[in-house]
Amino acid sequence: MGRPVTGQALRRAALAVAALGLAAGLAGVAPAYRLGMLPVLGLLLWDILQKLRRGDAGLDLLAALSMAGALLLGEELAGAVIALMVAGGAFLEDFARARARREMTALLARQPRHAARHGAAGLEEVPIEAIRPGDRILVRQGEVVPADGTLESDVAVIDASALTGEAAPRRLAPGAGILSGSSNAGEAFDLLATKPAAESTFAGIIRLVAQAQASKAPMARLADRWALGFLAATAAIALLAWLASGDPRRVLAVLVVATPCPLILAVPVAIIAGLSRCAAVGVLVKSGAALELLGRVRVLMLDKTGTLTEGRARLVETLVLPGVDPADLLRLAASLDQASAHVLAVGLVAAAREAGLALATPMALREVAGAGIAGIVEGRSVALGGPEFVGDFPALADVQAPGAARVLVALDGAPAGVLVFADPVRAEAPAMLAAVRAAGIRRVVLLSGDRLAIAEAVGRSLGVDAVLAERSPAEKVAAVLREKPAGPVLMLGDGVNDAPALAAADIGVAMGARGTVASAEAADAVVLVDRIDRLAEAMRIARRARGIALQSVGAGIGLSTLGMLAAAAGQLTPVQGAVLQEGIDVAVILNALRVLRG
């Protein structure tokens, strides 16, 4: 059996027939005009019937009336030009859509099918559907990472440009998170899978691409409503031309100039181009509706932990008592904390490894959840924790600060020092807030479940307009709703507790690199890279896409209206009107494609 004929293939065939018919007619074969026109008219009538069944009203009716009028009035040359114009416009729109989708659909071609998994008998090639959390995967040089996971090897060089737009590969340390869809730009490494392949970042991208491509933006629906007004204006001008002259050819010329309207070309192309550009910079916008809203946001509300801050504790200071070597204290404490899963333990071990310290294996471990851990490291007794576990250190009692956490360290039963941890503000946060304000944001609100003192310290450092702290998920939703009268609200968050607020906002954006599945599901867009400055870039792209779409529509309607008035006054023949409208359509499509340029 042959491959099924697609709508796009039929439109290409109709374009070829229309072009051949026009060429043959100009060469002296007069019946060729009609033969070139009929396939296009047939496809157009079929499209009109399908739209009427869906309850859609469009301007395809004008094209059908124009070709039918050309046949009735013997203006077959004009009819052939109209047929070529309609078929050519459909071809140009298909081309523009395919060009605009390139950044998103390029991701689909990268999807791996198999992975090398460590098993009892050695490496085994398995379908990526078989990957489960805890599996150890070998990612060879040049391969695409098949599932989200953490680095098990000593080092990895990752190219995440296809996901995030970052041009330079990144060198990662052991334990670093790696997104599926990234490429291995260095030597082979082992990955510990943290999610099944079906729930990975890359699989989510594929689903989101399908949603985005199938969606219809509010602005596109608005264009449909404008089309009704334009249709009424066309009918009025055509009626005036008939009443003023009684010449049906003037009426035909008016209809020809109005066929097809740039409304049905410019908006979809600009929206799809905007979705493509956002994907290229690492922001997956789920729908055209979300992109259109992203371009109109006036209030930005941000979660703190993991969004404005890095979301992980970092060692910011090591304080020691006289006679204690700071590096030695750090090495012994980190060696002990290798046995703990506490969030501060993870930060301590990472800090020691970044300092190039060789860690020893702890023994005789004793850990009390939420209090501390003790054990033997290289023959020395080491204890870490709070005052109730280690004992208070009066000489170092003044290091507590908003946003900081203390871990007391005792060596051989005697106080030795204090490790100070904090969740730092992201380095790119100040520049991001400045960029979103420049893009039209009028109000920035920090919305957090954390303590007031900590949230206010972060808010002051970034210059936000308001700080709302100690808010439950329900209170976050209420805060979002209160801001809506000031304009469309965007909520940016990453945790489960942010999911209701993301859903309540006009547009919710989730931090997908380290965020939860719940927040990504509730959001309208997902930032794929662990950088919040990409949101500002996506907002700029969305505003530009919306502006170019409106610009194309305004210019197209204006030029078409002027052409209709000239045709009504007898200054344009049907053939001239058809050529003019073809030029207008090409111009608005090319203008809409400007969205793809950075």
N, C-alpha and C positions, 0 to 999 in steps of 0.2 A: 504494500500500500504506500502511496505517496504521502508526503507531509501535508497537513491541513493548511489551507490558504488562510492567512491572517488578514485582519482589516488593514494593516499597514501595507501588506503586499497588494491588496486590491486597490488601495489608494495610489500606490506607485504605478500599477498597471493603467489605472485611469489617467494618471498624469502623462504616461507615455502615449496613450491613445489620443489624448487631447492635443499634445504637442505635434504628433504626426498628422492629425486631422487639420490643424491650423496650417502646418507647413504645406500639406498637399493642396489645401484650398488656395493658399497664396500662389501656388505654382500653376493654378488654373483648373484644378479638379474641384468644382464648386460643391458637389455632394459631400465632399470630405469634411466640410465644416460641420454638417449635421451629424455625421458619423462620429466625429470626435467629441461632440457635445453630449450625445445620448448616454454613454456609460457614466459620465460624471453626474448628469442629472439623475440617473437611476440611483446611484449611490447616495446622492444628496437627499432624495426623497425617502430612501430607506432610513437614513440617519434622523430625518425629521420625524418619521413615524416612531422610531425608538424613543426619541426624546419626549414626544407627546405621551407615550405610554408611561414614562417616568414622571410626568407632570412638569417637565422642563420646557421653558419657552426660550427660543433662541433666534438668532438672526440668520440661520441657514435658510429660513423661509424667503428672505430677500433675494438670496442667490437663485433659489428655485424660480421665483417669480421673474427674475431678470432673464434667465435662460428661456423660460416659457414665453415671455413677451418677445424675446428676440426671434424665436421660431415663428410666432404668430405674425409679427410685423415684417418678416423677411430680412431682418438684420442678422443674417447668419454669421457674418464676420464678427460682429459684436458678441454674438452668442458663443462663438468659438474662443474668443479672447476671455470671456467670462469663465468658460469651462476651464481653460488653462489657468486662469487666476485662482479659481476655487481649488483645483487639484494641486496647483503649485503652493498655495497657502497651506493646505493640509500637509504637504510634503515638508515645507519649511518648519511647520510646527512640530512634526515628528522628529525632524533633525535637531531642532532646538531642544526639545525635551531630552533626546538621547544625549546630546552634548552636555546638558545641565546635570544629568544623572551620573555622569562619568565618575565623579569622586566617590559617590556612594556605592555604585554597582561594582567598582573596582575592588571593593572590600570583599564582595561575594566570591570573586575568582580566587582569592587568597585562602579560602577556607580549606584547612587540611582535612584529609580523609582518614589517615592512619597515624599512629604514634608508636614509638618504641618504648615499651614498658618493661621495667625490671621485674622479673619473676623468679620463681624458685629455680628454674632451669636456665636462667640468664635472660638476655633481651628477647622480647617477643613483639612482633608487629601486630597491633590490635586496631580495630576500628575506633575512632575517637569516641563513638557512642559507648564504648566499653570502659572508658576512663571513670574512676570513682575517686572521691576524696581519700587521700592517703596513699594513692598510687605514686610510685616514683617513675618519672618519665625522663628519658634521654632526649634532649633537643639538640640535634646535630647542627653544624655550621650551615647557615643559610636557610634553615627550616623555620616555618611559622609555628609559634607556640600554640599547642592545641587546646590548652585549658588554663584557666587562672590557677596560679600557684605561687609558691615561695622558692627562692633559690637555695638549693642544697649544696652546690659546689662552692669553691673558694671565690670565684669571680664569674661574671657574665657581662657581655657587651650586647646591649639590646637596642635595636632600631624600632622605635614605636611610631615612626613618621606616618605610616598608613592609618594609624588610629588617632594620633594626637596632633599631627602636623609639625612635630619637633624634628628639625632637620638633622641635628647631631645625635649620634648614638650615645647611650648612657652606660657607664660602667657601674655595675651593681655589686654590692657586698652580700655575703651569706645572710639569708633570712629575708632579703628584700622581696617585695611582692612584684609579680610579673603578670601582665595582662595577656590573655589569649589574643591572637591576631598580631602580636609583635613578632619581629624577626630576630633570629640569632645572628648578630653581626660579628661574633667572635668565635672562640673555640666552643666545642660541645660542652654542655652542662647538664646537670640533673635538676629536675623540677619536681617539687612535691605538690601534687594536685590538691587544691583546696575546694574545688567544686567539680561536679560532673560537667562534661563538655557541653551538654545541653543547657546548663545554667550559667555558662561562662560569659564573660563580657562579649566575646566575638559572636557567640550564638545569639545573644541579646541584640547585638547590632543588626544582625541579619533580619531578625523579626521587626525591629524598629524601622529598618529601611523599607520593608514591605508596607508597613503602616504609613510611613511618610509619603511614599509614592502613590498610594491609593487615596490619600486624603484630599479634601477640597477646602481651601482656606476661606474664612469669612469674606475676605476681599474678593475672592473669585465668585462667591454667591452674591455679593453686592454688585459685581459686574453683570451678573445675570439680570438683576433688577434694573440696573442702568440700561441694559439692552432693551427692555420693554419700553423705556422712555425714548430711546433712540429710534426704535421701530415706529413709535407714534409720531416722532418728529419727521421721520422719512416719509411716512404716509401723508402728513400735512403738507410738506414741501411738494411732493408729487401731485397732490390734489390742486395746490396753487398753480403749479406748472400747467396742468390740464385746463383749469379755469381761465388762465391768462392767455393760453395759446390754442387750446384744443388739439395740440399736436401730441399724439401718443409716443412719438420718439423722444420728446423731451421728458415725458414721464419715465420711459425706459432708461434714459440717461441718468435720471435721478436715482433710480433703483440700482443701477450698475455702480455708481459711485459709492453707494452705501453698502456694497457687498464685498467681502464680509467685514464686519466691524472689528477694529483693533481690540475691542474689549475682550473678545473671545480668544485672542492670541497672546496679548501682552501679559495679562495677569498670571495665567498658569505657568508661562515660561519663566517669569521673574521669580515666582514663588519656588519652583523646583530648583532654579539656579541658586536661590538663597539657601535652601536645604542642603544642596551640594557643597556650597562654600562653608557652611557651618560644620558639616562633617569633616571637611578638609582641615579645619583648625581644632578638631577634637571635641566638638559638641554635637551630639546626635539629637536633633529636634524631631519629635515623633510625628508631627503632622504639619500640614500647611497652615492650619488654624493656629497652632502654637507659634509658628514663625511670624505670622501676622501680628499676634499679640505681643511677641517679643519686641517688635518694632514700635510698640506704643506704650511700653511700661513707664510709669511715673514714680512708683514707690518700690524700693528694694528692701526686703526683709531678709536678714541673714541669721542662721544659726551660728553659734560660736565654736564649740568643740568639734574639730574635724572639718570645719568649713572655713572660718576666719583663722583658726589656729591649726597647727599641724595634726592635732588629734592624738598625739602620743607624747608621753613624758620624755623629756631630754634632760640629761645631767647638765646643769648650768654653772654649778660651783662646787668645789671640794674644799671644805674647811677642816683643818687638822689642828690638834693640840701640839704644843711644843715637843719636839723630838720624834714626831711621826712623819715619815716620807709620804707625800700625797700620792705619788705613783704607786707605791707599795700598798697603800690603803686601798686605792682603786682596784688594783690587781687582785688582792685577796677578797675584797667585797664582791667583785664581779665573778670571781671563781665560785664563790659560795652561791651566788644568785643564779648560776646556770641551772640549778636544780629547782628553781621556782618559776611558776607561770604568772606571777604577779606582773601587772603592767609596768611598775617601776623597775622590776627585775629585768624586763626586756630592754628598757632604756639604759640601765646600768651596764648590761653585758655589751650592748651596741657601742656605748661610749668607750669601754675598755678596748674593744676590738678596733675602733677607729683610732685609738691612741697607739695601736700596735703592740699591746701588752699580751704576753703569752699566759693563757689561763690554765690553772691546774684543776684536777678533778677533786671535788669535795667529798668528804666522807662523814659518817656518823651524823647524818642530817636529822634535824628536828624543826618542823615548821608548824606554826600556829596561824591558821587562816586569819588575815586581817591584822595580825599583830607583829610577826617577824619570823626570821629563820636563823638557825644556828647550826654550826658544824665545824669540822676540822679541815683546814686547808694547809697542806705542806707542814703538818705537825702543829699548826697554831690554831687556837680556838678563836673562831670568828662568829660574831653575832650582828645581825642587822634588824632594824625595826623601829618601833616607837618607844617612848619612855617607859610604858608599862611592860615592855618585853626586854629592853636593853638597859633601861635606867636613864634618868634624865642627866643632861650635861649642862649645868648652870652657866659655864663659861661660854657656851655657844647657843644660848637660849634666844638671842635676839635676831636670828637669821630668818625667822618666819616673815613672809611677805605675801600680799594678795596674789593668788595664782600659783604660789610655790608650795612644794611638799618637801618635808625633811625626812631623811632616813638616817638614824643614828647608827654609828659603827663602833663596836667594842672589839678589841684585840686582846686575847688572853685574859679576859675578864675585866679589862680596864678601859675607860673611855678613850677613844682614839680620834674621832672626827665626825663630821656631819656631811652627808651628801644632799645637795639641794637640787630638786627637779622642778621643771616648769613645762607647761604646754605652750611653746612660743607661737606668737602671731606669724602667720605665713609671710615670707619675705615679699611676695608679690601683692599682698593685700592692700597697702596704701596706694600703689599705682593703679590697681584695679578699681578702687573706689573713686579715684580721681577721673579715671576713664569713663566710668558709668555716669558720673555727674556731667561730664562733658557731652555724653550721648543723650542727655535729656532727663536723667533721674533727678527728681526734685526733693526726695526725702529718703534717707537711709536709716533703717531701724535694726538694732541688734536685738534678736529675740532668742533668749537662752533659758535652759532649765538649770543653769549653774547658779552658784551663789552670787548675790548682788555685788559684793566687793570685787570679786573676780571679773564679772561681766563689765562693771563700770570701768575697771582698770583697762580692759581691752578697748572698750568704747572710746575712752578718752584718748588713748594712743592713736586711734584711727580717725577721730573726729566725726563720729556718726551723729545723727540728729537726735536719736533717742535710744535708751537702753531699757529693755524689758527683761528682767531676770527672774529666776525661780518660777518659771512658768511650766505648768503641766501641758501635756499634748492638747487637752481640751482648751486650756487658756491660750495656747498658741493659736488655735483656730479662731478663737474670739478676737485675738489681737489682729489677725489678718483681716477679718471681716470689718473691724473698725477702721482700717486704713483704706478700704475700697472707695469711699466717697472722694478721696483725693486723686483718684485715677487708677488705671490698671496696676495690680500689685503682683510683683514677682517674689516668690519665696525660694531661697537657696538653702538646702540642708542636706544631711547625709545619714541621719540615724532613723531607727524605727520610730522614735518619738517625734520626728519631723514629718512623717508620712501624712498624718491628717492635715497639717498645715499646708503641705505641698499640694494636696488635693483641693483644699479650700481656696488657695490663691488663684488669681486669674491665670497665672502660669507658674507651675512649680518646676524647679530645676534641681536635680539630684547630683551629688558628687558621686559618680559611678565608680571611680578608681578604687576607693576604699569604703564606699557607702554600702548600706544594706540593700537587700533585694526589695524589701518593703518600700523604701524611699524611691528606688528606681521605678518600681511598678506604679507608684502614685504620681510620679512626676510627668510633666509634659516634655521635658528635655533632660538629657543626661550628659554631664561633663565627663568624658571618658578618661582624661588625663588628670592627675592629681594636682591641678593648678587652677585657682579660681579666676586668674586673669583671662582665661579663655572665655568666660562668660561675657566680659566686656567686649571682646572681639565678636562674639556671636550677636550681641545686641547691636553692634555697629553694622554688621552684615544684614541683620533683619531690617533695621531702619533704612539702609540703603536699598534693599530689595523692594520694600514697600514704596519708598520714594520714587524709584525708577519705574515701578509698575504704574503708579498714579500718573507719573510724567508721560509715560507711553500712551496711557488711556486718554489723558487730556489732549495731548498733541494729535493723536489719531482721530478722536472725535471732532476736534476743531478743524483739522484739515478736511475730513470727510464732509463736515457741514458746509464749509466754504465751497467744496467741489459740488455738492448738491445744489447750492444756490446758483452757482455758475451754470450748471446743467439746466436748472429750471428757467434761467434767463436765456437759454439757447446758445451759451458760449462753449458748451462741450457736447460733442456727439457721443453716442453710446460707446463707440470704440475708444475714443479719447478718455471717456470716464472710466472704462475698464482698466486701461493702462495706468491712469492716475491712481486708482485704488490699489492696484497691484504694488505700485511703488510705496504707497503708504503702509501696506501690510508688511512688506519687507523691512521698511525702516523701523517699525515698532518692535518687530521680532529682534532685529539686531540691537536695538536700544535695550530691550529687556535682557539680552545676553550679557550686557555690560556688568551685570551682577556677578558674573563668574570671575571677573578680574579683581585682583586684590587691591 
